[in-house]
Amino acid sequence: MPNAHDVLFSTLADPTRRALFERLCREGEKTVGALTARAGVSQPAVSKHLRVLKQAGLVRDRHEGRQTHYSAQLGALAPLIDWTSQMAGFWQSRFDHLEDLLKRMDQ
Amino acid sequence: MTNTAAEALSVVVEREIPYPPEKIWRALTQPHLIEEWLMKNDFKPIVDHRFNLRADWGAVDCQVLAVEPNKTLSYTWAAYGLESVVTWTLTPTGTGTQLRMEHSGFRPDQKQAYQGAKGGWQRFFAALEQLLARID
């Protein structure tokens, strides 16, 4: 299984974080305050999630005066799509091993 | 992307194998044989049985969904909080078996028959489909 996708998957495995990212995807750029208003968690918690999303390359921040605006980086999702082609590779190689095993097994 | 995201988010591998279903079934369901081609495991061919597949990179949490000896085997496959389903189908042919493996369940329209399924990823993939459609 491809380790390169661990960060992306573990980042988005948190439902609150995933919801924040989804909202940025759907509604475009937002400030921390605007995101907090509907996130159901505190502003420090939202800020922390945004930091994790930023580290994973899923959001970008832009400073304007005292406000920080966050926007989703859809390109960062590419590994998620690639993941299925890698899974296909994973299963193809398992089929190879399975066929090898069947050859070795008694009838 | 030529495929829809949903198509891209499921994996099908299908091969004709020159052995009878009974023999392939043993390789799919006996732990010491599963270990030889897939991963270390504590599998049992019993519906609702929970098991792990273990490799050096980590573990996959699984639960048996369906067992129809020599015909169908299905189990959940959870890694990274993402729940998916692996389904094996064995169809006898004149010279052996058509073996089909489908790894899916990321799709929002997938019926989640097992307990503890989280809708979150499914919803997310639905949203992702719309987003990717927009990028096209």
gemmi code that builds the backbone of each chain (N, CA, C; Angstrom):
import gemmi

chains = {
    "A": [
        ("MET", (0.850, -1.203, 0.000), (0.000, 0.000, 0.000), (0.881, 1.246, 0.000)),
        ("PRO", (0.522, 2.236, -0.782), (1.397, 3.400, -0.964), (1.458, 4.314, 0.257)),
        ("ASN", (2.669, 4.442, 0.825), (2.837, 5.289, 2.000), (2.723, 6.775, 1.693)),
        ("ALA", (2.966, 7.129, 0.439), (2.952, 8.542, 0.048), (1.602, 9.195, 0.323)),
        ("HIS", (0.563, 8.373, 0.452), (-0.769, 8.936, 0.631), (-1.197, 8.987, 2.087)),
        ("ASP", (-0.322, 8.476, 2.969), (-0.668, 8.437, 4.389), (-1.078, 9.806, 4.915)),
        ("VAL", (-0.285, 10.824, 4.566), (-0.544, 12.167, 5.091), (-1.915, 12.656, 4.646)),
        ("LEU", (-2.189, 12.497, 3.373), (-3.462, 12.957, 2.829), (-4.636, 12.240, 3.494)),
        ("PHE", (-4.507, 10.916, 3.598), (-5.594, 10.151, 4.199), (-5.764, 10.448, 5.683)),
        ("SER", (-4.638, 10.507, 6.409), (-4.779, 10.743, 7.847), (-5.271, 12.167, 8.105)),
        ("THR", (-4.893, 13.107, 7.241), (-5.368, 14.478, 7.399), (-6.875, 14.549, 7.221)),
        ("LEU", (-7.372, 13.856, 6.210), (-8.798, 13.928, 5.899), (-9.623, 12.901, 6.675)),
        ("ALA", (-8.950, 12.026, 7.439), (-9.690, 11.020, 8.210), (-10.466, 11.663, 9.351)),
        ("ASP", (-10.029, 12.836, 9.819), (-10.738, 13.539, 10.888), (-11.988, 14.221, 10.300)),
        ("PRO", (-13.172, 13.862, 10.816), (-14.411, 14.377, 10.212), (-14.524, 15.903, 10.253)),
        ("THR", (-14.079, 16.521, 11.362), (-14.172, 17.983, 11.463), (-13.276, 18.635, 10.407)),
        ("ARG", (-12.086, 18.099, 10.294), (-11.118, 18.648, 9.329), (-11.628, 18.465, 7.900)),
        ("ARG", (-12.199, 17.285, 7.676), (-12.712, 17.002, 6.333), (-13.851, 17.968, 5.995)),
        ("ALA", (-14.694, 18.229, 7.011), (-15.823, 19.145, 6.797), (-15.319, 20.553, 6.486)),
        ("LEU", (-14.277, 20.988, 7.186), (-13.701, 22.313, 6.920), (-13.177, 22.393, 5.490)),
        ("PHE", (-12.470, 21.357, 5.097), (-11.897, 21.328, 3.751), (-13.000, 21.326, 2.693)),
        ("GLU", (-14.028, 20.509, 2.955), (-15.156, 20.430, 2.028), (-15.810, 21.789, 1.836)),
        ("ARG", (-15.944, 22.501, 2.973), (-16.606, 23.795, 2.918), (-15.780, 24.791, 2.102)),
        ("LEU", (-14.476, 24.747, 2.290), (-13.600, 25.633, 1.508), (-13.674, 25.282, 0.019)),
        ("CYS", (-13.818, 24.008, -0.273), (-13.962, 23.578, -1.666), (-15.246, 24.137, -2.267)),
        ("ARG", (-16.313, 24.020, -1.483), (-17.641, 24.383, -1.974), (-17.846, 25.878, -2.055)),
        ("GLU", (-17.388, 26.572, -0.988), (-17.769, 27.985, -0.844), (-16.631, 28.944, -1.147)),
        ("GLY", (-15.460, 28.424, -1.430), (-14.336, 29.302, -1.753), (-13.663, 29.853, -0.515)),
        ("GLU", (-12.855, 30.879, -0.709), (-12.009, 31.415, 0.347), (-12.809, 31.902, 1.565)),
        ("LYS", (-12.275, 31.595, 2.749), (-12.959, 31.979, 3.998), (-11.926, 32.372, 5.055)),
        ("THR", (-12.344, 33.245, 5.972), (-11.489, 33.562, 7.126), (-11.718, 32.531, 8.229)),
        ("VAL", (-10.782, 32.491, 9.200), (-10.932, 31.571, 10.332), (-12.240, 31.833, 11.054)),
        ("GLY", (-12.553, 33.124, 11.217), (-13.785, 33.509, 11.912), (-15.019, 32.966, 11.211)),
        ("ALA", (-15.067, 33.131, 9.902), (-16.226, 32.658, 9.123), (-16.336, 31.132, 9.213)),
        ("LEU", (-15.194, 30.477, 9.208), (-15.216, 29.008, 9.299), (-15.671, 28.552, 10.680)),
        ("THR", (-15.220, 29.263, 11.715), (-15.570, 28.897, 13.092), (-17.066, 29.005, 13.327)),
        ("ALA", (-17.683, 30.023, 12.726), (-19.102, 30.293, 12.956), (-19.978, 29.067, 12.709)),
        ("ARG", (-19.543, 28.185, 11.798), (-20.399, 27.029, 11.506), (-19.693, 25.691, 11.711)),
        ("ALA", (-18.526, 25.733, 12.355), (-17.737, 24.496, 12.460), (-18.153, 23.622, 13.639)),
        ("GLY", (-18.795, 24.237, 14.650), (-19.196, 23.473, 15.829), (-18.048, 23.215, 16.792)),
        ("VAL", (-16.903, 23.844, 16.549), (-15.769, 23.759, 17.482), (-15.180, 25.162, 17.658)),
        ("SER", (-14.294, 25.308, 18.653), (-13.747, 26.624, 18.983), (-12.799, 27.135, 17.896)),
        ("GLN", (-12.539, 28.456, 17.939), (-11.630, 29.038, 16.949), (-10.212, 28.451, 17.027)),
        ("PRO", (-9.650, 28.254, 18.259), (-8.324, 27.632, 18.305), (-8.315, 26.234, 17.664)),
        ("ALA", (-9.419, 25.503, 17.858), (-9.503, 24.157, 17.258), (-9.529, 24.267, 15.737)),
        ("VAL", (-10.320, 25.231, 15.230), (-10.380, 25.431, 13.776), (-8.997, 25.799, 13.239)),
        ("SER", (-8.314, 26.726, 13.962), (-6.976, 27.150, 13.529), (-6.024, 25.963, 13.474)),
        ("LYS", (-6.141, 25.085, 14.473), (-5.266, 23.918, 14.520), (-5.532, 22.994, 13.322)),
        ("HIS", (-6.818, 22.767, 13.035), (-7.167, 21.929, 11.877), (-6.633, 22.553, 10.582)),
        ("LEU", (-6.752, 23.883, 10.491), (-6.289, 24.561, 9.277), (-4.775, 24.415, 9.106)),
        ("ARG", (-4.063, 24.451, 10.247), (-2.599, 24.252, 10.176), (-2.266, 22.872, 9.620)),
        ("VAL", (-3.010, 21.866, 10.108), (-2.766, 20.496, 9.632), (-3.089, 20.388, 8.136)),
        ("LEU", (-4.209, 21.004, 7.742), (-4.593, 20.987, 6.322), (-3.532, 21.686, 5.468)),
        ("LYS", (-2.978, 22.770, 6.023), (-1.961, 23.526, 5.280), (-0.689, 22.688, 5.119)),
        ("GLN", (-0.306, 21.993, 6.210), (0.887, 21.134, 6.140), (0.735, 20.045, 5.083)),
        ("ALA", (-0.502, 19.591, 4.922), (-0.750, 18.530, 3.933), (-0.896, 19.107, 2.526)),
        ("GLY", (-0.825, 20.437, 2.427), (-0.934, 21.085, 1.119), (-2.367, 21.223, 0.633)),
        ("LEU", (-3.325, 20.947, 1.530), (-4.729, 20.968, 1.110), (-5.348, 22.366, 1.146)),
        ("VAL", (-4.774, 23.265, 1.959), (-5.250, 24.659, 1.948), (-4.048, 25.608, 1.840)),
        ("ARG", (-4.353, 26.819, 1.380), (-3.349, 27.869, 1.297), (-3.869, 29.046, 2.113)),
        ("ASP", (-2.976, 29.774, 2.792), (-3.443, 30.955, 3.521), (-2.928, 32.233, 2.863)),
        ("ARG", (-3.711, 33.275, 3.043), (-3.385, 34.576, 2.462), (-3.686, 35.625, 3.527)),
        ("HIS", (-2.678, 36.428, 3.852), (-2.864, 37.436, 4.900), (-3.307, 38.752, 4.283)),
        ("GLU", (-4.342, 39.317, 4.916), (-4.843, 40.607, 4.438), (-5.181, 41.415, 5.675)),
        ("GLY", (-4.326, 42.390, 5.994), (-4.490, 43.133, 7.233), (-4.338, 42.195, 8.405)),
        ("ARG", (-5.325, 42.194, 9.311), (-5.233, 41.301, 10.474), (-5.929, 39.973, 10.227)),
        ("GLN", (-6.508, 39.838, 9.057), (-7.252, 38.608, 8.743), (-6.398, 37.622, 7.938)),
        ("THR", (-6.639, 36.359, 8.192), (-6.022, 35.330, 7.346), (-7.132, 34.612, 6.588)),
        ("HIS", (-6.988, 34.581, 5.287), (-7.992, 33.910, 4.451), (-7.447, 32.554, 4.004)),
        ("TYR", (-8.317, 31.557, 4.085), (-7.907, 30.206, 3.671), (-8.664, 29.774, 2.421)),
        ("SER", (-7.959, 29.084, 1.544), (-8.633, 28.535, 0.365), (-8.158, 27.102, 0.114)),
        ("ALA", (-9.041, 26.319, -0.490), (-8.739, 24.902, -0.741), (-7.822, 24.759, -1.951)),
        ("GLN", (-6.926, 23.791, -1.883), (-6.025, 23.496, -3.004), (-6.427, 22.150, -3.588)),
        ("LEU", (-7.284, 22.211, -4.614), (-7.825, 20.963, -5.156), (-6.752, 20.059, -5.759)),
        ("GLY", (-5.686, 20.664, -6.243), (-4.599, 19.877, -6.837), (-4.011, 18.875, -5.856)),
        ("ALA", (-4.092, 19.226, -4.557), (-3.529, 18.343, -3.531), (-4.298, 17.029, -3.434)),
        ("LEU", (-5.500, 17.000, -4.021), (-6.302, 15.771, -3.974), (-5.873, 14.747, -5.018)),
        ("ALA", (-5.010, 15.172, -5.930), (-4.608, 14.259, -7.013), (-4.157, 12.885, -6.498)),
        ("PRO", (-3.352, 12.826, -5.404), (-2.932, 11.494, -4.926), (-4.099, 10.595, -4.543)),
        ("LEU", (-5.206, 11.219, -4.146), (-6.386, 10.436, -3.776), (-6.922, 9.695, -5.001)),
        ("ILE", (-6.881, 10.362, -6.127), (-7.323, 9.741, -7.374), (-6.284, 8.712, -7.822)),
        ("ASP", (-5.002, 9.097, -7.730), (-3.930, 8.158, -8.091), (-3.970, 6.912, -7.209)),
        ("TRP", (-4.452, 7.096, -5.983), (-4.465, 6.009, -5.020), (-5.164, 4.780, -5.581)),
        ("THR", (-6.288, 4.999, -6.269), (-7.023, 3.845, -6.789), (-6.215, 3.125, -7.869)),
        ("SER", (-5.457, 3.881, -8.668), (-4.655, 3.181, -9.672), (-3.525, 2.417, -8.986)),
        ("GLN", (-3.031, 2.961, -7.876), (-2.019, 2.223, -7.119), (-2.624, 0.983, -6.461)),
        ("MET", (-3.873, 1.126, -5.976), (-4.555, -0.043, -5.402), (-4.743, -1.110, -6.474)),
        ("ALA", (-5.036, -0.689, -7.688), (-5.177, -1.646, -8.789), (-3.859, -2.389, -8.975)),
        ("GLY", (-2.752, -1.666, -8.903), (-1.431, -2.290, -9.000), (-1.189, -3.264, -7.859)),
        ("PHE", (-1.602, -2.827, -6.659), (-1.481, -3.688, -5.469), (-2.211, -5.011, -5.685)),
        ("TRP", (-3.461, -4.932, -6.141), (-4.257, -6.156, -6.318), (-3.742, -7.011, -7.482)),
        ("GLN", (-3.267, -6.362, -8.541), (-2.680, -7.141, -9.648), (-1.515, -7.986, -9.143)),
        ("SER", (-0.654, -7.370, -8.323), (0.508, -8.136, -7.834), (0.069, -9.240, -6.870)),
        ("ARG", (-1.020, -8.971, -6.087), (-1.542, -10.028, -5.195), (-2.093, -11.194, -6.010)),
        ("PHE", (-2.757, -10.877, -7.125), (-3.249, -11.941, -8.020), (-2.075, -12.780, -8.528)),
        ("ASP", (-0.966, -12.122, -8.859), (0.226, -12.859, -9.310), (0.677, -13.831, -8.226)),
        ("HIS", (0.752, -13.318, -6.976), (1.174, -14.170, -5.853), (0.189, -15.318, -5.646)),
        ("LEU", (-1.092, -15.001, -5.781), (-2.127, -16.017, -5.606), (-1.962, -17.132, -6.648)),
        ("GLU", (-1.720, -16.754, -7.885), (-1.525, -17.758, -8.944), (-0.287, -18.606, -8.684)),
        ("ASP", (0.784, -17.956, -8.196), (2.002, -18.703, -7.835), (1.693, -19.728, -6.756)),
        ("LEU", (0.937, -19.279, -5.737), (0.574, -20.169, -4.631), (-0.240, -21.356, -5.140)),
        ("LEU", (-1.218, -21.078, -6.018), (-2.080, -22.154, -6.530), (-1.258, -23.211, -7.268)),
        ("LYS", (-0.214, -22.760, -7.960), (0.666, -23.708, -8.656), (1.375, -24.626, -7.662)),
        ("ARG", (1.748, -24.034, -6.507), (2.501, -24.802, -5.505), (1.602, -25.722, -4.680)),
        ("MET", (0.320, -25.360, -4.564), (-0.590, -26.124, -3.700), (-0.853, -27.515, -4.261)),
        ("ASP", (-1.069, -28.471, -3.349), (-1.451, -29.811, -3.796), (-2.829, -29.773, -4.418)),
        ("GLN", (-3.129, -30.712, -5.270), (-4.387, -30.658, -6.035), (-5.612, -30.936, -5.215)),
    ],
    "B": [
        ("MET", (-9.648, 13.919, -16.790), (-10.121, 12.588, -16.411), (-11.214, 12.132, -17.369)),
        ("THR", (-11.039, 10.966, -17.922), (-12.060, 10.453, -18.824), (-13.145, 9.724, -18.032)),
        ("ASN", (-12.741, 9.020, -16.978), (-13.721, 8.349, -16.119), (-14.317, 9.350, -15.140)),
        ("THR", (-15.462, 9.008, -14.586), (-15.952, 9.809, -13.482), (-15.109, 9.455, -12.265)),
        ("ALA", (-15.125, 10.335, -11.291), (-14.338, 10.076, -10.080), (-14.778, 8.771, -9.427)),
        ("ALA", (-16.079, 8.501, -9.478), (-16.596, 7.290, -8.827), (-16.007, 6.040, -9.449)),
        ("GLU", (-15.892, 6.045, -10.786), (-15.292, 4.896, -11.445), (-13.825, 4.767, -11.058)),
        ("ALA", (-13.164, 5.931, -10.985), (-11.744, 5.920, -10.630), (-11.550, 5.437, -9.196)),
        ("LEU", (-12.604, 5.598, -8.370), (-12.467, 5.261, -6.965), (-12.947, 3.851, -6.637)),
        ("SER", (-12.920, 2.968, -7.604), (-13.100, 1.565, -7.271), (-12.174, 0.757, -8.169)),
        ("VAL", (-11.816, -0.411, -7.686), (-10.804, -1.207, -8.372), (-11.385, -2.587, -8.683)),
        ("VAL", (-11.296, -3.012, -9.928), (-11.727, -4.359, -10.296), (-10.559, -5.087, -10.956)),
        ("VAL", (-10.262, -6.286, -10.462), (-9.267, -7.134, -11.115), (-9.952, -8.465, -11.410)),
        ("GLU", (-9.837, -8.918, -12.640), (-10.533, -10.136, -13.049), (-9.573, -10.986, -13.881)),
        ("ARG", (-9.473, -12.277, -13.532), (-8.592, -13.168, -14.291), (-9.208, -14.544, -14.418)),
        ("GLU", (-8.915, -15.187, -15.519), (-9.274, -16.597, -15.643), (-8.094, -17.412, -15.125)),
        ("ILE", (-8.385, -18.296, -14.181), (-7.329, -19.067, -13.529), (-7.584, -20.557, -13.775)),
        ("PRO", (-6.551, -21.308, -14.181), (-6.779, -22.700, -14.604), (-6.904, -23.689, -13.445)),
        ("TYR", (-7.684, -23.330, -12.437), (-7.936, -24.243, -11.315), (-9.406, -24.153, -10.945)),
        ("PRO", (-9.941, -25.225, -10.346), (-11.363, -25.200, -9.973), (-11.621, -24.235, -8.815)),
        ("PRO", (-12.863, -23.730, -8.696), (-13.209, -22.783, -7.627), (-12.846, -23.305, -6.233)),
        ("GLU", (-13.009, -24.616, -6.006), (-12.765, -25.188, -4.676), (-11.327, -24.935, -4.219)),
        ("LYS", (-10.410, -25.048, -5.160), (-9.005, -24.868, -4.818), (-8.695, -23.384, -4.542)),
        ("ILE", (-9.244, -22.526, -5.374), (-9.036, -21.086, -5.184), (-9.675, -20.644, -3.875)),
        ("TRP", (-10.837, -21.226, -3.578), (-11.550, -20.888, -2.334), (-10.668, -21.151, -1.111)),
        ("ARG", (-9.950, -22.278, -1.149), (-9.038, -22.587, -0.029), (-7.985, -21.494, 0.116)),
        ("ALA", (-7.428, -21.041, -0.987), (-6.393, -20.010, -0.942), (-6.947, -18.673, -0.437)),
        ("LEU", (-8.252, -18.474, -0.666), (-8.880, -17.208, -0.251), (-9.332, -17.218, 1.200)),
        ("THR", (-9.443, -18.427, 1.793), (-10.098, -18.503, 3.102), (-9.285, -19.191, 4.205)),
        ("GLN", (-8.165, -19.831, 3.866), (-7.373, -20.471, 4.923), (-6.212, -19.554, 5.306)),
        ("PRO", (-6.163, -19.180, 6.615), (-5.194, -18.162, 7.052), (-3.757, -18.404, 6.590)),
        ("HIS", (-3.266, -19.649, 6.709), (-1.862, -19.879, 6.339), (-1.654, -19.719, 4.839)),
        ("LEU", (-2.710, -19.936, 4.054), (-2.607, -19.735, 2.605), (-2.773, -18.246, 2.245)),
        ("ILE", (-3.709, -17.575, 2.930), (-3.902, -16.130, 2.699), (-2.584, -15.394, 2.936)),
        ("GLU", (-1.881, -15.839, 3.996), (-0.613, -15.186, 4.337), (0.398, -15.261, 3.188)),
        ("GLU", (0.311, -16.340, 2.430), (1.303, -16.537, 1.367), (1.130, -15.600, 0.183)),
        ("TRP", (-0.106, -15.151, -0.060), (-0.273, -14.270, -1.228), (-0.766, -12.867, -0.871)),
        ("LEU", (-1.324, -12.707, 0.363), (-1.850, -11.382, 0.709), (-1.107, -10.800, 1.899)),
        ("MET", (-1.496, -11.192, 3.110), (-0.844, -10.681, 4.314), (-1.094, -11.643, 5.467)),
        ("LYS", (-0.333, -11.433, 6.568), (-0.603, -12.167, 7.800), (-2.007, -11.812, 8.262)),
        ("ASN", (-2.689, -12.782, 8.904), (-4.106, -12.534, 9.186), (-4.643, -13.500, 10.213)),
        ("ASP", (-5.835, -13.180, 10.735), (-6.561, -14.116, 11.608), (-7.973, -14.306, 11.048)),
        ("PHE", (-8.016, -14.527, 9.758), (-9.284, -14.687, 9.037), (-10.029, -15.966, 9.436)),
        ("LYS", (-11.352, -15.866, 9.482), (-12.215, -17.053, 9.582), (-13.389, -16.834, 8.646)),
        ("PRO", (-13.793, -17.852, 7.900), (-14.891, -17.661, 6.940), (-16.255, -17.676, 7.618)),
        ("ILE", (-16.431, -16.742, 8.563), (-17.684, -16.671, 9.329), (-18.191, -15.242, 9.248)),
        ("VAL", (-19.446, -15.084, 8.864), (-20.028, -13.746, 8.735), (-19.939, -13.002, 10.063)),
        ("ASP", (-19.569, -11.757, 10.013), (-19.379, -10.853, 11.155), (-18.021, -11.026, 11.864)),
        ("HIS", (-17.264, -12.059, 11.513), (-15.945, -12.232, 12.132), (-15.047, -11.039, 11.804)),
        ("ARG", (-14.435, -10.474, 12.851), (-13.500, -9.355, 12.644), (-12.080, -9.887, 12.582)),
        ("PHE", (-11.309, -9.380, 11.645), (-9.915, -9.828, 11.529), (-9.035, -8.680, 11.039)),
        ("ASN", (-7.731, -8.900, 11.185), (-6.746, -7.922, 10.703), (-5.920, -8.542, 9.600)),
        ("LEU", (-5.517, -7.713, 8.679), (-4.470, -8.083, 7.735), (-3.266, -7.248, 8.139)),
        ("ARG", (-2.115, -7.906, 8.335), (-0.954, -7.183, 8.871), (0.234, -7.261, 7.924)),
        ("ALA", (0.824, -6.106, 7.703), (2.046, -6.041, 6.899), (3.026, -5.130, 7.624)),
        ("ASP", (4.250, -5.013, 7.090), (5.227, -4.170, 7.797), (4.818, -2.708, 7.787)),
        ("TRP", (3.996, -2.299, 6.824), (3.585, -0.891, 6.759), (2.370, -0.578, 7.631)),
        ("GLY", (1.748, -1.628, 8.249), (0.591, -1.361, 9.102), (-0.439, -2.452, 8.969)),
        ("ALA", (-1.638, -2.155, 9.462), (-2.679, -3.173, 9.462), (-3.952, -2.654, 8.820)),
        ("VAL", (-4.712, -3.591, 8.283), (-6.019, -3.275, 7.734), (-7.053, -3.972, 8.609)),
        ("ASP", (-8.071, -3.236, 9.071), (-9.141, -3.825, 9.881), (-10.252, -4.305, 8.965)),
        ("CYS", (-10.651, -5.544, 9.172), (-11.638, -6.135, 8.275), (-12.753, -6.816, 9.060)),
        ("GLN", (-13.889, -6.999, 8.401), (-14.974, -7.789, 8.966), (-15.672, -8.527, 7.834)),
        ("VAL", (-15.939, -9.805, 8.077), (-16.549, -10.629, 7.036), (-18.013, -10.227, 6.844)),
        ("LEU", (-18.394, -9.991, 5.594), (-19.768, -9.598, 5.273), (-20.571, -10.752, 4.687)),
        ("ALA", (-19.948, -11.546, 3.835), (-20.681, -12.604, 3.150), (-19.750, -13.757, 2.816)),
        ("VAL", (-20.265, -14.973, 3.029), (-19.507, -16.182, 2.710), (-20.438, -17.152, 1.999)),
        ("GLU", (-20.130, -17.446, 0.762), (-20.878, -18.489, 0.059), (-19.824, -19.401, -0.550)),
        ("PRO", (-19.534, -20.528, 0.131), (-18.370, -21.335, -0.227), (-18.241, -21.599, -1.729)),
        ("ASN", (-17.033, -21.404, -2.213), (-16.661, -21.630, -3.621), (-17.319, -20.657, -4.596)),
        ("LYS", (-18.043, -19.651, -4.060), (-18.748, -18.719, -4.955), (-18.425, -17.257, -4.656)),
        ("THR", (-18.703, -16.834, -3.409), (-18.564, -15.417, -3.077), (-17.967, -15.233, -1.695)),
        ("LEU", (-17.076, -14.266, -1.584), (-16.526, -13.878, -0.290), (-16.415, -12.367, -0.283)),
        ("SER", (-16.895, -11.758, 0.814), (-16.878, -10.308, 0.871), (-16.495, -9.863, 2.273)),
        ("TYR", (-15.612, -8.884, 2.362), (-15.267, -8.335, 3.676), (-14.977, -6.842, 3.581)),
        ("THR", (-15.167, -6.169, 4.732), (-14.834, -4.748, 4.777), (-13.324, -4.611, 4.860)),
        ("TRP", (-12.851, -3.458, 4.489), (-11.417, -3.172, 4.416), (-11.262, -1.740, 4.902)),
        ("ALA", (-10.792, -1.563, 6.139), (-10.696, -0.208, 6.690), (-9.243, 0.154, 6.948)),
        ("ALA", (-8.831, 1.249, 6.327), (-7.499, 1.787, 6.559), (-7.605, 3.295, 6.434)),
        ("TYR", (-6.893, 4.008, 7.258), (-6.930, 5.478, 7.262), (-8.331, 6.003, 7.562)),
        ("GLY", (-9.130, 5.262, 8.310), (-10.493, 5.719, 8.585), (-11.403, 5.616, 7.375)),
        ("LEU", (-10.875, 5.073, 6.298), (-11.652, 4.933, 5.076), (-12.155, 3.503, 4.980)),
        ("GLU", (-13.477, 3.353, 5.007), (-14.050, 2.014, 4.952), (-14.410, 1.654, 3.531)),
        ("SER", (-13.945, 0.533, 3.087), (-14.272, 0.068, 1.752), (-14.612, -1.416, 1.835)),
        ("VAL", (-14.986, -1.999, 0.715), (-15.424, -3.389, 0.706), (-14.692, -4.152, -0.405)),
        ("VAL", (-14.191, -5.333, -0.042), (-13.551, -6.211, -1.025), (-14.481, -7.402, -1.271)),
        ("THR", (-14.813, -7.631, -2.517), (-15.711, -8.746, -2.855), (-15.059, -9.654, -3.893)),
        ("TRP", (-14.997, -10.931, -3.559), (-14.452, -11.940, -4.467), (-15.603, -12.737, -5.064)),
        ("THR", (-15.547, -12.970, -6.361), (-16.557, -13.789, -7.019), (-15.856, -14.855, -7.850)),
        ("LEU", (-16.265, -16.106, -7.638), (-15.673, -17.225, -8.366), (-16.723, -17.835, -9.279)),
        ("THR", (-16.440, -17.890, -10.564), (-17.369, -18.475, -11.516), (-16.660, -19.573, -12.290)),
        ("PRO", (-17.185, -20.821, -12.196), (-16.512, -21.898, -12.921), (-16.617, -21.711, -14.434)),
        ("THR", (-15.534, -22.008, -15.126), (-15.547, -21.999, -16.589), (-15.206, -23.422, -17.033)),
        ("GLY", (-15.195, -23.665, -18.324), (-14.883, -25.010, -18.819), (-13.509, -25.495, -18.384)),
        ("THR", (-12.585, -24.541, -18.270), (-11.195, -24.930, -18.020), (-10.660, -24.477, -16.671)),
        ("GLY", (-11.473, -23.828, -15.880), (-10.990, -23.346, -14.595), (-11.994, -22.425, -13.943)),
        ("THR", (-11.534, -21.248, -13.532), (-12.397, -20.326, -12.785), (-12.153, -18.896, -13.239)),
        ("GLN", (-13.236, -18.176, -13.419), (-13.143, -16.736, -13.616), (-13.142, -16.128, -12.215)),
        ("LEU", (-12.006, -15.516, -11.831), (-11.885, -14.932, -10.488), (-11.949, -13.416, -10.601)),
        ("ARG", (-12.925, -12.848, -9.868), (-13.120, -11.397, -9.937), (-12.995, -10.803, -8.549)),
        ("MET", (-12.235, -9.730, -8.434), (-12.098, -9.018, -7.163), (-12.520, -7.578, -7.393)),
        ("GLU", (-13.461, -7.122, -6.601), (-13.849, -5.716, -6.675), (-13.593, -5.070, -5.328)),
        ("HIS", (-12.823, -3.997, -5.336), (-12.548, -3.239, -4.111), (-13.249, -1.897, -4.265)),
        ("SER", (-14.341, -1.738, -3.539), (-15.136, -0.521, -3.716), (-15.760, -0.113, -2.394)),
        ("GLY", (-16.744, 0.738, -2.460), (-17.406, 1.159, -1.231), (-17.091, 2.600, -0.915)),
        ("PHE", (-16.248, 3.220, -1.753), (-15.973, 4.637, -1.578), (-17.138, 5.458, -2.117)),
        ("ARG", (-17.954, 4.794, -2.918), (-19.023, 5.523, -3.604), (-20.179, 5.801, -2.665)),
        ("PRO", (-20.767, 6.985, -2.798), (-21.858, 7.368, -1.898), (-23.086, 6.496, -2.048)),
        ("ASP", (-23.285, 5.874, -3.207), (-24.504, 5.089, -3.399), (-24.317, 3.635, -2.963)),
        ("GLN", (-23.120, 3.328, -2.465), (-22.854, 1.964, -2.006), (-23.673, 1.684, -0.747)),
        ("LYS", (-24.339, 0.565, -0.696), (-25.082, 0.208, 0.518), (-24.091, -0.269, 1.570)),
        ("GLN", (-24.155, 0.327, 2.720), (-23.245, -0.069, 3.794), (-23.988, -1.020, 4.719)),
        ("ALA", (-23.843, -2.319, 4.458), (-24.646, -3.315, 5.161), (-24.110, -3.595, 6.562)),
        ("TYR", (-22.855, -3.216, 6.796), (-22.251, -3.584, 8.062), (-22.412, -2.470, 9.103)),
        ("GLN", (-22.261, -2.868, 10.370), (-22.410, -1.899, 11.458), (-21.180, -1.005, 11.554)),
        ("GLY", (-21.384, 0.151, 12.121), (-20.263, 1.029, 12.394), (-19.747, 1.761, 11.172)),
        ("ALA", (-20.449, 1.648, 10.079), (-20.006, 2.353, 8.885), (-20.167, 3.856, 9.078)),
        ("LYS", (-19.156, 4.577, 8.706), (-19.211, 6.032, 8.812), (-19.545, 6.609, 7.440)),
        ("GLY", (-20.542, 7.483, 7.435), (-20.938, 8.065, 6.154), (-19.991, 9.136, 5.665)),
        ("GLY", (-19.120, 9.592, 6.550), (-18.299, 10.762, 6.244), (-17.506, 10.692, 4.953)),
        ("TRP", (-16.749, 9.630, 4.793), (-15.931, 9.529, 3.579), (-16.815, 9.427, 2.344)),
        ("GLN", (-17.923, 8.692, 2.493), (-18.816, 8.522, 1.345), (-19.328, 9.884, 0.881)),
        ("ARG", (-19.729, 10.680, 1.867), (-20.229, 12.014, 1.559), (-19.121, 12.843, 0.896)),
        ("PHE", (-17.929, 12.673, 1.452), (-16.796, 13.429, 0.936), (-16.515, 13.078, -0.529)),
        ("PHE", (-16.583, 11.778, -0.828), (-16.314, 11.375, -2.207), (-17.399, 11.875, -3.155)),
        ("ALA", (-18.618, 11.958, -2.638), (-19.699, 12.512, -3.449), (-19.385, 13.956, -3.794)),
        ("ALA", (-18.935, 14.703, -2.768), (-18.577, 16.098, -2.979), (-17.394, 16.189, -3.940)),
        ("LEU", (-16.463, 15.282, -3.771), (-15.260, 15.276, -4.605), (-15.619, 15.066, -6.075)),
        ("GLU", (-16.582, 14.178, -6.294), (-17.025, 13.932, -7.669), (-17.511, 15.204, -8.329)),
        ("GLN", (-18.334, 15.959, -7.569), (-18.867, 17.208, -8.117), (-17.734, 18.182, -8.412)),
        ("LEU", (-16.777, 18.242, -7.476), (-15.663, 19.171, -7.648), (-14.845, 18.821, -8.885)),
        ("LEU", (-14.563, 17.536, -9.036), (-13.732, 17.114, -10.153), (-14.458, 17.322, -11.480)),
        ("ALA", (-15.778, 17.173, -11.434), (-16.564, 17.424, -12.632), (-16.411, 18.889, -13.044)),
        ("ARG", (-16.354, 19.749, -12.045), (-16.216, 21.184, -12.317), (-14.846, 21.497, -12.919)),
        ("ILE", (-13.817, 20.790, -12.438), (-12.456, 21.040, -12.940), (-12.356, 20.647, -14.414)),
        ("ASP", (-12.992, 19.535, -14.769), (-13.040, 19.109, -16.181), (-13.607, 20.237, -17.011)),
    ],
}
model = gemmi.Model(1)
for chain_id, residues in chains.items():
    chain = gemmi.Chain(chain_id)
    for i, (resn, *xyz) in enumerate(residues, 1):
        res = gemmi.Residue()
        res.name, res.seqid = resn, gemmi.SeqId(i, " ")
        for name, pos in zip(("N", "CA", "C"), xyz):
            atom = gemmi.Atom()
            atom.name, atom.element = name, gemmi.Element(name[0])
            atom.pos, atom.b_iso = gemmi.Position(*pos), 0.0
            res.add_atom(atom)
        chain.add_residue(res)
    model.add_chain(chain)
structure = gemmi.Structure()
structure.add_model(model)
structure.setup_entities()
